[in-house]
Amino acid sequence: MNLQELKIDPSTMVLEVDTMHIPNSCVIVICDGRVKLRELPPHGEYKIITHQGKVKRMHKGEGEEF
């Protein structure tokens, strides 16, 4: 799983996440009513870039041990 868009129930404004069906290591980002789930890389870094208080970009930088 690389990037998955999740939905917030508009009638209740509740986000439900089934923890049995998501990666063991992941990040959930919420901004302006949008929700995205991204699996974290086994080695590397994951950057969330913001601009004026809003998520602008999500960037994965992978690497491996030498």
N, C-alpha and C positions, 0 to 999 in steps of 0.2 A: 504494500500500500504506500503510495507516494503522497498524494494530496487528496483530501476528501472534504467536500463541503457539507456541513451539517446544517440542520434547520432548527430554528427557534419556533415553537408553537406560538403563532401571533395572538391567539385568544388568551393565553396564559402568560406569555413571554417567558416560558420555561424551556430550557435546553435539557433534553434527556440524552444520555450517552450510555450505550450498552457496553460496559467495561469488558464483557466477555468477547467482544468482536472488534477490539481496537488493539494496536500493537502494544507490547510491554513498555516500550519507551517512545513516547510521543508528546507533542505539544498541541494544545488547543488555543487558538487565537480568536478573540472576539473584538470586533470593531464595527460601529455603525449598524448593529443588528445582523451583521454577517459573521458566520462562524466557520473556521477552517481547522481541520485536524491534519497534522503532518507527522509522519514517522520520523524519528531522529536517526541520523546515520550512526553506524556502529563505531566509526572513528571520524572525527572532524568537528565542525562547528555549525551552528544554525543561528543565523542572524535575523532579527526582526527589526526592520528599518522603519522609523516613524517620521512623520513630517506634520508639524502643527497639531500634535496630539492624536494623529490618526495613523493607522498602519499603512505604509506606502508600499513595502515590498518585504517578501520573506525569501531568504537566500540560504541555500544549503552548500556548505563547503566540506567536501569529503577528503579524507586522506587515509593513509595506512602507516603502520609502524614500519620502520626500516630495519 
